[in-house]
Amino acid sequence: MSETAPHILVVDDDHRLRDLLGRFLTESGFVVMTASDAADARRKLSSITVDLIILDRMMPGESGLDFAADLQHSGIPILMLTAMGEAEDRIAGLEKGVDDYLVKPFEPRELVLRVSNILKRAPQPDTGSREVKMGDKVFDLDRSQLLVEGEPIRLTDAEAALLSALASRPGASVSRESLINMTGAAANDRAVDVQVMRLRRKIERDPSDPRYLQTVRGKGYVLVPD
């Protein structure tokens, strides 16, 4: 398989359909990962980069619609699968940022064609280094490394995971719950707050009056780079 093959994440609570889609898409030349629900998908997305998500609409816990809404600022295209084919259902998905809709049951070949068409329309990724600048500090997303004048600043694994989660969504508020799911490094809201406090000491000129790693009252945190 080509190293440049698109990476696809299939999110569906039906393990039989997950396995079927995984095999078929792999045979069609894609690199495929699967997740059983939204929380599992967030854990996968915290450590991998994907080109497209195939997402089931109805899942236990967080629905596909809610998960899609939370991913609107990620830039990841979404193809939603659903047994609900009414116009209102499709519109609801499109309003949440879904790129295309496919009603179950469907022909696997149609799925592949829709995936290919979405990927053709998607913006081509920047092949250069992904860096987020915060004053004299630079965070390299590809290496999960914080630098000052080219010299690395030591980060714990938990700090690096948290900063990566925020830096991958600059300017977008991320809830504490989402940060817990995305990093897998914190067990509760308080642990997230402690990691944020430690990161501010390494990033901010004045940690008590943060310029870059800001609190969004009642929501979570947002990274506002230069």
Z-matrix of the N, CA and C atoms (Angstrom, degrees):
N
C 1 1.463
C 2 1.528 1 109.84
N 3 1.309 2 117.14 1 139.58
C 4 1.452 3 121.64 2 -179.42
C 5 1.512 4 110.94 3 -63.60
N 6 1.363 5 116.49 4 142.27
C 7 1.457 6 120.67 5 177.43
C 8 1.520 7 111.62 6 -66.96
N 9 1.334 8 116.05 7 -19.54
C 10 1.467 9 120.21 8 -179.01
C 11 1.529 10 112.09 9 -94.98
N 12 1.327 11 117.93 10 7.34
C 13 1.463 12 120.50 11 179.71
C 14 1.525 13 110.02 12 -60.57
N 15 1.340 14 118.01 13 139.26
C 16 1.466 15 120.74 14 179.84
C 17 1.524 16 111.89 15 -60.08
N 18 1.325 17 115.13 16 141.85
C 19 1.459 18 122.03 17 177.71
C 20 1.525 19 109.26 18 -97.28
N 21 1.316 20 115.81 19 128.38
C 22 1.473 21 121.44 20 -176.93
C 23 1.527 22 109.39 21 -123.51
N 24 1.324 23 115.39 22 136.66
C 25 1.459 24 121.44 23 174.36
C 26 1.517 25 108.54 24 -109.54
N 27 1.335 26 117.01 25 121.06
C 28 1.464 27 123.20 26 178.08
C 29 1.527 28 108.07 27 -99.39
N 30 1.342 29 116.46 28 121.75
C 31 1.466 30 121.28 29 -178.10
C 32 1.527 31 107.94 30 -117.71
N 33 1.330 32 116.17 31 110.02
C 34 1.464 33 121.07 32 -177.95
C 35 1.519 34 108.30 33 -158.49
N 36 1.331 35 117.60 34 136.79
C 37 1.461 36 120.34 35 -178.98
C 38 1.533 37 112.41 36 -79.53
N 39 1.329 38 118.03 37 -10.92
C 40 1.468 39 122.80 38 178.18
C 41 1.531 40 108.17 39 -86.17
N 42 1.343 41 117.09 40 104.49
C 43 1.464 42 119.72 41 -174.04
C 44 1.524 43 111.97 42 -64.69
N 45 1.334 44 117.74 43 -29.68
C 46 1.468 45 119.33 44 179.56
C 47 1.526 46 110.63 45 -67.83
N 48 1.336 47 116.37 46 -43.60
C 49 1.462 48 119.56 47 178.67
C 50 1.526 49 110.63 48 -68.05
N 51 1.346 50 116.92 49 -38.86
C 52 1.461 51 120.66 50 176.91
C 53 1.516 52 110.81 51 -56.93
N 54 1.326 53 115.62 52 -48.77
C 55 1.468 54 120.11 53 -178.32
C 56 1.522 55 111.16 54 -64.93
N 57 1.338 56 116.41 55 -40.94
C 58 1.459 57 120.55 56 -179.88
C 59 1.523 58 110.76 57 -62.65
N 60 1.337 59 116.52 58 -48.33
C 61 1.467 60 120.38 59 179.57
C 62 1.525 61 110.66 60 -63.91
N 63 1.340 62 116.55 61 -40.08
C 64 1.453 63 119.55 62 179.43
C 65 1.519 64 111.99 63 -59.62
N 66 1.325 65 116.18 64 -45.72
C 67 1.473 66 119.52 65 179.86
C 68 1.523 67 111.68 66 -66.16
N 69 1.327 68 116.58 67 -44.80
C 70 1.457 69 119.88 68 -175.98
C 71 1.533 70 111.18 69 -66.46
N 72 1.327 71 116.79 70 -43.87
C 73 1.465 72 120.02 71 -179.28
C 74 1.527 73 111.05 72 -67.72
N 75 1.323 74 116.57 73 -36.49
C 76 1.465 75 119.68 74 176.97
C 77 1.528 76 110.51 75 -63.72
N 78 1.320 77 115.77 76 -43.51
C 79 1.463 78 119.66 77 177.52
C 80 1.521 79 111.77 78 -64.47
N 81 1.347 80 116.80 79 -23.06
C 82 1.466 81 121.21 80 179.68
C 83 1.521 82 112.38 81 -89.28
N 84 1.341 83 117.30 82 4.53
C 85 1.464 84 120.48 83 172.72
C 86 1.507 85 116.05 84 101.05
N 87 1.338 86 117.97 85 9.76
C 88 1.461 87 120.68 86 179.42
C 89 1.529 88 110.38 87 -99.81
N 90 1.320 89 115.25 88 155.77
C 91 1.457 90 121.34 89 170.07
C 92 1.526 91 106.57 90 -92.87
N 93 1.338 92 117.11 91 122.09
C 94 1.465 93 120.89 92 -169.45
C 95 1.519 94 111.40 93 -120.80
N 96 1.331 95 115.32 94 134.41
C 97 1.459 96 123.46 95 169.50
C 98 1.513 97 107.39 96 -123.76
N 99 1.322 98 117.38 97 155.59
C 100 1.457 99 120.08 98 -178.05
C 101 1.522 100 110.23 99 -128.40
N 102 1.343 101 114.87 100 155.77
C 103 1.462 102 122.26 101 175.89
C 104 1.518 103 107.97 102 -141.76
N 105 1.335 104 115.80 103 146.92
C 106 1.457 105 120.25 104 -174.80
C 107 1.521 106 113.43 105 -88.12
N 108 1.326 107 117.90 106 -18.78
C 109 1.460 108 121.21 107 179.11
C 110 1.526 109 108.75 108 -163.15
N 111 1.338 110 116.77 109 -177.30
C 112 1.458 111 120.82 110 -175.94
C 113 1.530 112 111.71 111 -64.29
N 114 1.323 113 117.12 112 -40.93
C 115 1.464 114 119.93 113 -179.38
C 116 1.528 115 110.77 114 -63.23
N 117 1.328 116 116.48 115 -42.41
C 118 1.465 117 120.96 116 177.53
C 119 1.525 118 110.03 117 -64.05
N 120 1.331 119 117.21 118 -39.25
C 121 1.462 120 121.01 119 179.01
C 122 1.524 121 111.16 120 -63.39
N 123 1.332 122 117.08 121 -40.97
C 124 1.470 123 119.91 122 179.00
C 125 1.530 124 111.08 123 -62.84
N 126 1.311 125 116.52 124 -39.96
C 127 1.467 126 119.25 125 177.56
C 128 1.524 127 110.50 126 -61.63
N 129 1.319 128 117.07 127 -41.60
C 130 1.464 129 120.05 128 179.09
C 131 1.531 130 110.79 129 -66.27
N 132 1.332 131 116.44 130 -42.52
C 133 1.464 132 120.71 131 -176.91
C 134 1.525 133 112.30 132 -69.27
N 135 1.330 134 117.20 133 -20.17
C 136 1.467 135 119.37 134 178.70
C 137 1.523 136 112.04 135 -72.18
N 138 1.325 137 117.05 136 -16.48
C 139 1.462 138 119.87 137 -176.15
C 140 1.526 139 113.87 138 -125.16
N 141 1.329 140 117.59 139 -7.11
C 142 1.459 141 120.10 140 -179.75
C 143 1.523 142 109.74 141 -132.61
N 144 1.312 143 115.18 142 159.47
C 145 1.465 144 121.96 143 175.21
C 146 1.520 145 108.08 144 -110.86
N 147 1.321 146 116.76 145 129.84
C 148 1.465 147 120.00 146 179.45
C 149 1.519 148 110.08 147 -120.59
N 150 1.333 149 115.53 148 156.62
C 151 1.461 150 121.44 149 179.90
C 152 1.524 151 112.26 150 -94.81
N 153 1.349 152 116.97 151 -19.11
C 154 1.457 153 119.96 152 -177.93
C 155 1.523 154 108.77 153 -163.25
N 156 1.331 155 115.46 154 148.30
C 157 1.461 156 121.56 155 176.14
C 158 1.525 157 109.04 156 -117.88
N 159 1.328 158 116.08 157 129.49
C 160 1.464 159 121.91 158 170.14
C 161 1.518 160 105.91 159 -100.03
N 162 1.336 161 117.10 160 118.08
C 163 1.458 162 121.80 161 -165.44
C 164 1.522 163 111.95 162 -126.41
N 165 1.327 164 115.95 163 126.64
C 166 1.458 165 121.11 164 175.16
C 167 1.530 166 109.55 165 -74.53
N 168 1.318 167 116.35 166 139.29
C 169 1.474 168 119.97 167 -177.45
C 170 1.513 169 111.93 168 -74.65
N 171 1.330 170 116.83 169 -44.38
C 172 1.463 171 121.51 170 -175.58
C 173 1.524 172 109.79 171 -104.05
N 174 1.338 173 115.63 172 109.91
C 175 1.455 174 121.09 173 177.57
C 176 1.520 175 108.77 174 -135.94
N 177 1.319 176 118.24 175 151.64
C 178 1.464 177 119.27 176 175.52
C 179 1.522 178 110.41 177 -65.84
N 180 1.336 179 115.78 178 149.94
C 181 1.457 180 118.96 179 -176.65
C 182 1.509 181 109.87 180 78.12
N 183 1.312 182 117.00 181 -128.84
C 184 1.467 183 121.71 182 179.59
C 185 1.524 184 109.97 183 -72.54
N 186 1.323 185 116.77 184 126.32
C 187 1.463 186 120.61 185 -177.90
C 188 1.518 187 110.93 186 -74.15
N 189 1.335 188 114.82 187 164.17
C 190 1.459 189 119.63 188 175.88
C 191 1.513 190 112.42 189 -61.40
N 192 1.322 191 117.18 190 -35.79
C 193 1.465 192 120.57 191 178.53
C 194 1.523 193 111.49 192 -63.25
N 195 1.328 194 116.64 193 -45.56
C 196 1.462 195 120.02 194 -179.68
C 197 1.524 196 111.00 195 -66.19
N 198 1.322 197 116.18 196 -39.58
C 199 1.461 198 119.94 197 178.44
C 200 1.523 199 110.65 198 -64.67
N 201 1.333 200 116.62 199 -41.73
C 202 1.466 201 120.59 200 178.27
C 203 1.521 202 110.80 201 -62.31
N 204 1.325 203 117.21 202 -40.80
C 205 1.460 204 120.80 203 179.48
C 206 1.524 205 110.45 204 -61.86
N 207 1.335 206 116.90 205 -38.99
C 208 1.454 207 121.26 206 -179.41
C 209 1.522 208 111.87 207 -69.67
N 210 1.346 209 116.75 208 -21.82
C 211 1.468 210 121.04 209 -178.15
C 212 1.524 211 113.30 210 -95.84
N 213 1.327 212 117.50 211 3.89
C 214 1.471 213 119.86 212 -173.07
C 215 1.519 214 112.89 213 -55.95
N 216 1.332 215 117.60 214 -35.67
C 217 1.468 216 120.54 215 -176.47
C 218 1.526 217 112.72 216 -89.50
N 219 1.333 218 116.93 217 1.12
C 220 1.463 219 119.38 218 -177.86
C 221 1.523 220 112.66 219 -78.72
N 222 1.341 221 116.45 220 -23.51
C 223 1.462 222 120.44 221 -177.35
C 224 1.514 223 113.99 222 81.36
N 225 1.339 224 117.42 223 3.70
C 226 1.464 225 120.24 224 -179.58
C 227 1.531 226 109.36 225 -85.19
N 228 1.331 227 119.50 226 122.69
C 229 1.473 228 120.94 227 177.99
C 230 1.528 229 110.93 228 -64.19
N 231 1.333 230 115.77 229 146.98
C 232 1.463 231 121.30 230 -178.70
C 233 1.522 232 110.12 231 -128.68
N 234 1.326 233 115.46 232 129.40
C 235 1.463 234 122.57 233 169.25
C 236 1.516 235 106.78 234 -107.90
N 237 1.330 236 117.24 235 118.20
C 238 1.454 237 120.88 236 -175.99
C 239 1.521 238 111.14 237 -97.40
N 240 1.328 239 115.51 238 135.36
C 241 1.458 240 122.46 239 175.41
C 242 1.525 241 108.66 240 -103.58
N 243 1.320 242 116.56 241 138.16
C 244 1.459 243 119.14 242 -177.61
C 245 1.518 244 110.78 243 -155.07
N 246 1.328 245 115.22 244 152.76
C 247 1.461 246 120.84 245 170.94
C 248 1.512 247 110.55 246 -92.28
N 249 1.340 248 116.48 247 -1.80
C 250 1.465 249 122.58 248 -177.33
C 251 1.523 250 108.74 249 -101.98
N 252 1.323 251 116.94 250 106.84
C 253 1.448 252 120.61 251 -171.67
C 254 1.510 253 115.97 252 -105.26
N 255 1.335 254 117.66 253 8.21
C 256 1.452 255 119.73 254 179.91
C 257 1.531 256 110.92 255 -70.09
N 258 1.343 257 114.87 256 155.12
C 259 1.462 258 119.85 257 -178.05
C 260 1.522 259 111.58 258 -57.94
N 261 1.333 260 117.24 259 -40.35
C 262 1.463 261 120.30 260 -179.34
C 263 1.524 262 111.63 261 -62.51
N 264 1.322 263 116.20 262 -35.44
C 265 1.458 264 120.07 263 178.72
C 266 1.523 265 110.93 264 -67.40
N 267 1.339 266 116.32 265 -42.10
C 268 1.462 267 119.53 266 178.77
C 269 1.523 268 110.47 267 -65.86
N 270 1.313 269 117.02 268 -40.94
C 271 1.466 270 121.13 269 179.40
C 272 1.523 271 110.44 270 -62.32
N 273 1.340 272 116.51 271 -40.96
C 274 1.469 273 120.14 272 178.84
C 275 1.519 274 110.54 273 -58.37
N 276 1.332 275 116.64 274 -41.55
C 277 1.454 276 120.15 275 178.81
C 278 1.518 277 112.05 276 -67.01
N 279 1.314 278 117.18 277 -43.39
C 280 1.465 279 120.82 278 179.97
C 281 1.518 280 111.28 279 -63.44
N 282 1.328 281 116.47 280 -34.62
C 283 1.464 282 120.28 281 178.19
C 284 1.524 283 111.31 282 -66.92
N 285 1.312 284 117.81 283 -24.97
C 286 1.465 285 121.82 284 178.83
C 287 1.528 286 112.58 285 -88.37
N 288 1.339 287 116.46 286 4.50
C 289 1.457 288 119.73 287 176.87
C 290 1.508 289 115.33 288 97.36
N 291 1.348 290 117.11 289 8.44
C 292 1.465 291 120.13 290 178.92
C 293 1.535 292 109.48 291 -69.85
N 294 1.328 293 117.11 292 138.99
C 295 1.461 294 121.29 293 -177.19
C 296 1.520 295 112.96 294 -84.46
N 297 1.326 296 117.32 295 -32.81
C 298 1.460 297 120.35 296 -179.31
C 299 1.516 298 108.22 297 -155.81
N 300 1.339 299 114.70 298 162.95
C 301 1.455 300 122.64 299 -173.47
C 302 1.519 301 108.02 300 -131.41
N 303 1.322 302 118.16 301 136.01
C 304 1.456 303 121.32 302 176.84
C 305 1.522 304 108.13 303 -133.89
N 306 1.344 305 115.36 304 123.92
C 307 1.463 306 121.16 305 -174.62
C 308 1.526 307 110.01 306 -88.40
N 309 1.341 308 115.79 307 134.31
C 310 1.465 309 121.77 308 175.26
C 311 1.525 310 109.83 309 -79.26
N 312 1.325 311 118.03 310 146.10
C 313 1.471 312 127.39 311 -8.26
C 314 1.521 313 110.83 312 -75.93
N 315 1.313 314 117.21 313 157.70
C 316 1.459 315 120.81 314 -177.28
C 317 1.528 316 109.46 315 -140.78
N 318 1.313 317 114.26 316 161.54
C 319 1.455 318 120.65 317 176.11
C 320 1.527 319 108.68 318 -82.09
N 321 1.323 320 119.04 319 129.54
C 322 1.472 321 120.38 320 179.44
C 323 1.523 322 112.99 321 -55.12
N 324 1.329 323 117.07 322 -34.41
C 325 1.465 324 119.37 323 179.43
C 326 1.518 325 111.55 324 -64.62
N 327 1.339 326 116.67 325 -35.11
C 328 1.465 327 119.42 326 176.99
C 329 1.521 328 110.32 327 -66.75
N 330 1.320 329 116.33 328 -38.41
C 331 1.459 330 120.08 329 177.26
C 332 1.528 331 110.70 330 -58.61
N 333 1.330 332 116.64 331 -46.80
C 334 1.461 333 120.75 332 -179.03
C 335 1.528 334 110.54 333 -62.27
N 336 1.319 335 117.44 334 -40.97
C 337 1.463 336 120.64 335 179.22
C 338 1.524 337 111.40 336 -63.94
N 339 1.329 338 116.21 337 -42.59
C 340 1.467 339 119.38 338 179.27
C 341 1.530 340 110.91 339 -65.91
N 342 1.331 341 116.58 340 -41.57
C 343 1.460 342 120.08 341 176.93
C 344 1.525 343 110.35 342 -59.76
N 345 1.318 344 116.53 343 -46.43
C 346 1.472 345 120.61 344 -179.18
C 347 1.517 346 111.55 345 -61.99
N 348 1.328 347 116.92 346 -40.72
C 349 1.462 348 120.35 347 179.95
C 350 1.524 349 111.72 348 -66.46
N 351 1.345 350 116.93 349 -39.96
C 352 1.468 351 119.64 350 177.90
C 353 1.524 352 110.11 351 -63.35
N 354 1.323 353 116.84 352 -43.65
C 355 1.461 354 120.34 353 -178.77
C 356 1.527 355 111.90 354 -65.01
N 357 1.327 356 116.98 355 -33.25
C 358 1.467 357 119.53 356 177.58
C 359 1.519 358 111.34 357 -65.96
N 360 1.348 359 116.07 358 -34.46
C 361 1.465 360 120.11 359 -178.27
C 362 1.526 361 112.58 360 -81.39
N 363 1.334 362 116.85 361 -19.62
C 364 1.467 363 120.60 362 -175.23
C 365 1.521 364 110.43 363 -69.15
N 366 1.342 365 118.18 364 143.54
C 367 1.465 366 121.41 365 175.97
C 368 1.522 367 110.58 366 -59.76
N 369 1.310 368 116.37 367 141.84
C 370 1.452 369 120.37 368 179.40
C 371 1.520 370 109.65 369 -74.36
N 372 1.320 371 117.69 370 134.54
C 373 1.460 372 119.79 371 -178.35
C 374 1.511 373 112.72 372 -67.91
N 375 1.318 374 115.83 373 149.44
C 376 1.459 375 122.46 374 175.04
C 377 1.526 376 108.11 375 -73.65
N 378 1.308 377 116.62 376 123.48
C 379 1.461 378 120.17 377 -177.37
C 380 1.519 379 112.09 378 -83.55
N 381 1.322 380 118.01 379 -5.14
C 382 1.451 381 120.62 380 178.31
C 383 1.520 382 111.13 381 -77.57
N 384 1.318 383 115.19 382 175.64
C 385 1.455 384 120.72 383 179.61
C 386 1.521 385 110.16 384 -66.13
N 387 1.324 386 116.23 385 138.47
C 388 1.462 387 121.08 386 178.70
C 389 1.518 388 108.23 387 -94.43
N 390 1.312 389 116.42 388 112.77
C 391 1.446 390 121.41 389 -176.79
C 392 1.523 391 110.39 390 -127.65
N 393 1.321 392 114.74 391 144.12
C 394 1.460 393 122.15 392 176.38
C 395 1.521 394 106.93 393 -119.32
N 396 1.355 395 116.35 394 123.56
C 397 1.465 396 120.67 395 -175.22
C 398 1.523 397 110.25 396 -100.87
N 399 1.325 398 114.24 397 134.74
C 400 1.463 399 121.82 398 178.19
C 401 1.520 400 107.82 399 -136.68
N 402 1.332 401 116.03 400 88.75
C 403 1.456 402 120.04 401 -175.85
C 404 1.512 403 110.26 402 64.13
N 405 1.350 404 116.53 403 -125.53
C 406 1.465 405 119.87 404 179.10
C 407 1.520 406 112.30 405 -88.05
N 408 1.338 407 116.53 406 4.39
C 409 1.455 408 121.45 407 178.19
C 410 1.527 409 109.96 408 -101.73
N 411 1.328 410 116.21 409 145.78
C 412 1.464 411 122.83 410 176.36
C 413 1.520 412 107.85 411 -132.38
N 414 1.333 413 115.94 412 130.78
C 415 1.466 414 119.73 413 175.29
C 416 1.514 415 108.45 414 -107.51
N 417 1.338 416 115.80 415 120.87
C 418 1.460 417 123.05 416 178.17
C 419 1.524 418 107.73 417 -90.31
N 420 1.344 419 115.95 418 109.21
C 421 1.459 420 120.40 419 -176.83
C 422 1.518 421 112.47 420 -66.44
N 423 1.313 422 117.03 421 -33.88
C 424 1.458 423 119.79 422 -177.17
C 425 1.523 424 111.72 423 -69.75
N 426 1.319 425 116.27 424 -30.74
C 427 1.471 426 120.55 425 -178.74
C 428 1.525 427 112.22 426 -105.84
N 429 1.329 428 117.29 427 -4.45
C 430 1.473 429 121.53 428 -175.18
C 431 1.521 430 110.06 429 51.87
N 432 1.343 431 114.86 430 48.71
C 433 1.460 432 120.70 431 -173.63
C 434 1.522 433 110.00 432 -127.94
N 435 1.342 434 115.98 433 131.05
C 436 1.456 435 122.64 434 176.84
C 437 1.524 436 108.32 435 -98.81
N 438 1.335 437 115.79 436 128.31
C 439 1.466 438 121.10 437 -174.71
C 440 1.524 439 110.92 438 -124.65
N 441 1.334 440 115.64 439 149.25
C 442 1.452 441 122.18 440 169.07
C 443 1.517 442 106.82 441 -132.98
N 444 1.333 443 115.28 442 117.66
C 445 1.468 444 122.09 443 -175.75
C 446 1.525 445 111.06 444 52.05
N 447 1.325 446 115.03 445 40.59
C 448 1.458 447 120.94 446 176.00
C 449 1.506 448 115.19 447 82.73
N 450 1.326 449 117.57 448 -7.22
C 451 1.458 450 121.23 449 -179.60
C 452 1.529 451 110.04 450 -99.48
N 453 1.324 452 117.99 451 135.03
C 454 1.468 453 120.17 452 -177.21
C 455 1.527 454 112.33 453 -72.05
N 456 1.326 455 114.50 454 143.30
C 457 1.452 456 122.85 455 171.30
C 458 1.519 457 106.62 456 -103.47
N 459 1.310 458 116.35 457 129.09
C 460 1.458 459 118.77 458 -175.14
C 461 1.525 460 111.14 459 -66.67
N 462 1.353 461 115.15 460 129.98
C 463 1.454 462 122.48 461 173.93
C 464 1.519 463 108.71 462 -121.33
N 465 1.314 464 116.92 463 140.89
C 466 1.458 465 119.34 464 170.26
C 467 1.528 466 108.33 465 -71.54
N 468 1.317 467 116.86 466 165.29
C 469 1.470 468 120.13 467 178.00
C 470 1.527 469 110.68 468 -58.91
N 471 1.340 470 116.60 469 -39.94
C 472 1.462 471 120.31 470 -179.40
C 473 1.521 472 111.16 471 -66.44
N 474 1.341 473 117.03 472 -41.10
C 475 1.467 474 120.80 473 178.29
C 476 1.519 475 111.27 474 -65.29
N 477 1.326 476 116.51 475 -42.73
C 478 1.465 477 120.35 476 179.96
C 479 1.522 478 111.02 477 -64.06
N 480 1.338 479 117.27 478 -41.01
C 481 1.467 480 120.58 479 179.26
C 482 1.522 481 110.88 480 -65.16
N 483 1.326 482 116.79 481 -41.76
C 484 1.462 483 120.56 482 -179.78
C 485 1.525 484 111.08 483 -66.62
N 486 1.335 485 117.01 484 -44.66
C 487 1.457 486 119.97 485 179.92
C 488 1.530 487 110.91 486 -66.10
N 489 1.321 488 117.96 487 -36.22
C 490 1.470 489 120.86 488 176.89
C 491 1.522 490 110.88 489 -63.29
N 492 1.333 491 116.24 490 -42.44
C 493 1.465 492 120.41 491 -179.64
C 494 1.520 493 111.09 492 -61.92
N 495 1.329 494 117.31 493 -41.27
C 496 1.465 495 121.08 494 -179.17
C 497 1.529 496 111.30 495 -76.62
N 498 1.343 497 116.98 496 -40.29
C 499 1.461 498 120.58 497 -177.31
C 500 1.518 499 112.36 498 -69.50
N 501 1.333 500 117.43 499 -23.93
C 502 1.463 501 120.03 500 178.05
C 503 1.517 502 111.76 501 -76.79
N 504 1.342 503 116.58 502 -9.33
C 505 1.469 504 122.13 503 178.25
C 506 1.517 505 109.44 504 -132.39
N 507 1.333 506 118.98 505 57.60
C 508 1.465 507 120.77 506 -175.42
C 509 1.530 508 111.53 507 -60.58
N 510 1.320 509 115.76 508 133.63
C 511 1.450 510 120.79 509 178.89
C 512 1.507 511 115.20 510 83.59
N 513 1.329 512 117.79 511 -5.21
C 514 1.471 513 121.72 512 -179.36
C 515 1.527 514 109.29 513 -107.35
N 516 1.328 515 116.83 514 130.97
C 517 1.458 516 119.91 515 178.27
C 518 1.526 517 109.42 516 -71.96
N 519 1.322 518 115.78 517 139.85
C 520 1.458 519 122.34 518 -179.14
C 521 1.525 520 107.29 519 -125.53
N 522 1.313 521 116.85 520 126.29
C 523 1.458 522 120.86 521 -177.11
C 524 1.523 523 110.66 522 -69.97
N 525 1.323 524 115.97 523 157.71
C 526 1.463 525 120.46 524 176.86
C 527 1.531 526 110.25 525 -59.87
N 528 1.333 527 116.32 526 -41.48
C 529 1.461 528 119.80 527 179.37
C 530 1.522 529 111.12 528 -59.88
N 531 1.338 530 116.43 529 -43.62
C 532 1.461 531 119.82 530 178.88
C 533 1.528 532 110.93 531 -63.96
N 534 1.330 533 116.20 532 -39.88
C 535 1.463 534 119.24 533 179.30
C 536 1.524 535 111.30 534 -64.16
N 537 1.320 536 116.69 535 -38.22
C 538 1.465 537 120.12 536 176.73
C 539 1.522 538 110.07 537 -62.15
N 540 1.336 539 116.74 538 -45.50
C 541 1.466 540 120.88 539 -179.19
C 542 1.519 541 111.91 540 -67.36
N 543 1.340 542 116.22 541 -37.70
C 544 1.466 543 120.50 542 -175.13
C 545 1.518 544 112.74 543 -75.22
N 546 1.325 545 117.09 544 -34.49
C 547 1.462 546 119.49 545 -175.31
C 548 1.514 547 113.03 546 -96.67
N 549 1.332 548 116.59 547 -30.84
C 550 1.450 549 119.60 548 -176.42
C 551 1.517 550 112.81 549 64.79
N 552 1.349 551 116.40 550 10.25
C 553 1.455 552 120.34 551 -174.29
C 554 1.516 553 112.94 552 -101.02
N 555 1.315 554 117.59 553 -12.35
C 556 1.458 555 120.17 554 -176.85
C 557 1.511 556 109.87 555 -124.63
N 558 1.316 557 116.68 556 142.97
C 559 1.450 558 120.37 557 -176.16
C 560 1.515 559 113.29 558 -95.63
N 561 1.341 560 117.59 559 -15.76
C 562 1.447 561 120.15 560 -177.29
C 563 1.515 562 110.34 561 -158.03
N 564 1.342 563 116.17 562 173.56
C 565 1.452 564 121.46 563 -177.72
C 566 1.527 565 111.84 564 -59.52
N 567 1.326 566 116.03 565 -40.20
C 568 1.468 567 120.12 566 -177.81
C 569 1.520 568 110.96 567 -61.85
N 570 1.339 569 116.89 568 -39.78
C 571 1.458 570 120.30 569 179.35
C 572 1.522 571 111.12 570 -63.52
N 573 1.340 572 117.29 571 -37.70
C 574 1.465 573 120.74 572 176.43
C 575 1.524 574 109.99 573 -62.96
N 576 1.328 575 117.06 574 -44.39
C 577 1.464 576 120.89 575 -179.41
C 578 1.529 577 111.07 576 -60.84
N 579 1.334 578 116.42 577 -39.30
C 580 1.465 579 119.99 578 179.21
C 581 1.525 580 110.84 579 -64.73
N 582 1.347 581 117.08 580 -42.91
C 583 1.465 582 120.36 581 179.07
C 584 1.524 583 111.04 582 -64.37
N 585 1.329 584 116.91 583 -38.86
C 586 1.467 585 120.48 584 177.21
C 587 1.522 586 110.21 585 -61.93
N 588 1.310 587 116.97 586 -44.48
C 589 1.459 588 121.32 587 179.52
C 590 1.535 589 110.82 588 -59.16
N 591 1.329 590 116.54 589 -42.42
C 592 1.464 591 120.35 590 178.94
C 593 1.520 592 111.80 591 -66.96
N 594 1.340 593 116.56 592 -39.83
C 595 1.462 594 119.95 593 178.22
C 596 1.522 595 111.24 594 -63.84
N 597 1.324 596 116.83 595 -40.03
C 598 1.463 597 119.84 596 179.38
C 599 1.525 598 111.79 597 -59.72
N 600 1.320 599 117.12 598 -35.83
C 601 1.457 600 120.26 599 178.19
C 602 1.522 601 111.92 600 -63.88
N 603 1.342 602 116.36 601 -25.64
C 604 1.457 603 120.62 602 -178.25
C 605 1.529 604 112.81 603 -95.10
N 606 1.344 605 116.32 604 -17.69
C 607 1.463 606 120.53 605 -175.06
C 608 1.527 607 112.69 606 -107.55
N 609 1.314 608 116.14 607 -45.05
C 610 1.461 609 121.65 608 -168.71
C 611 1.528 610 112.36 609 -86.46
N 612 1.329 611 115.56 610 147.63
C 613 1.462 612 120.78 611 170.44
C 614 1.520 613 109.73 612 -68.33
N 615 1.340 614 115.31 613 -40.82
C 616 1.460 615 121.53 614 178.62
C 617 1.529 616 108.00 615 -128.21
N 618 1.321 617 117.59 616 94.40
C 619 1.473 618 120.15 617 -177.17
C 620 1.524 619 113.70 618 -58.56
N 621 1.341 620 117.76 619 -24.65
C 622 1.467 621 119.83 620 179.24
C 623 1.521 622 112.32 621 -76.72
N 624 1.342 623 116.77 622 -15.86
C 625 1.470 624 121.91 623 177.77
C 626 1.529 625 108.22 624 -133.70
N 627 1.338 626 116.91 625 71.80
C 628 1.471 627 120.77 626 -170.41
C 629 1.520 628 113.42 627 -65.15
N 630 1.317 629 114.36 628 136.11
C 631 1.467 630 121.44 629 176.26
C 632 1.525 631 111.14 630 -95.46
N 633 1.316 632 117.75 631 -34.34
C 634 1.465 633 121.38 632 -171.81
C 635 1.534 634 112.76 633 -105.36
N 636 1.329 635 117.71 634 -50.08
C 637 1.465 636 120.71 635 -177.96
C 638 1.522 637 107.52 636 -98.31
N 639 1.331 638 114.91 637 93.81
C 640 1.457 639 120.75 638 -170.62
C 641 1.529 640 111.71 639 -102.35
N 642 1.329 641 114.28 640 151.39
C 643 1.460 642 121.32 641 174.19
C 644 1.517 643 109.80 642 -87.21
N 645 1.321 644 116.89 643 134.12
C 646 1.468 645 122.12 644 173.19
C 647 1.524 646 106.01 645 -105.27
N 648 1.314 647 115.67 646 106.03
C 649 1.459 648 120.59 647 -171.67
C 650 1.534 649 111.15 648 -55.86
N 651 1.315 650 114.18 649 128.96
C 652 1.455 651 120.38 650 177.66
C 653 1.508 652 114.74 651 76.88
N 654 1.347 653 117.95 652 -0.14
C 655 1.469 654 121.20 653 -177.32
C 656 1.520 655 112.94 654 -124.11
N 657 1.330 656 116.60 655 -56.53
C 658 1.455 657 119.00 656 -176.46
C 659 1.503 658 110.47 657 162.46
N 660 1.349 659 116.17 658 -124.65
C 661 1.457 660 120.60 659 -176.57
C 662 1.524 661 110.51 660 -137.18
N 663 1.332 662 114.69 661 159.22
C 664 1.461 663 120.81 662 177.23
C 665 1.522 664 107.86 663 -142.70
N 666 1.333 665 115.99 664 139.88
C 667 1.456 666 121.23 665 174.20
C 668 1.524 667 108.22 666 -99.78
N 669 1.333 668 115.54 667 123.31
C 670 1.475 669 121.14 668 -177.43
C 671 1.521 670 107.75 669 -116.47
N 672 1.331 671 118.19 670 89.35
C 673 1.474 672 120.88 671 -177.44
C 674 1.523 673 111.52 672 -76.64
N 675 1.337 674 115.34 673 171.92
C 676 1.469 675 121.28 674 176.90
C 677 1.530 676 110.32 675 -68.19
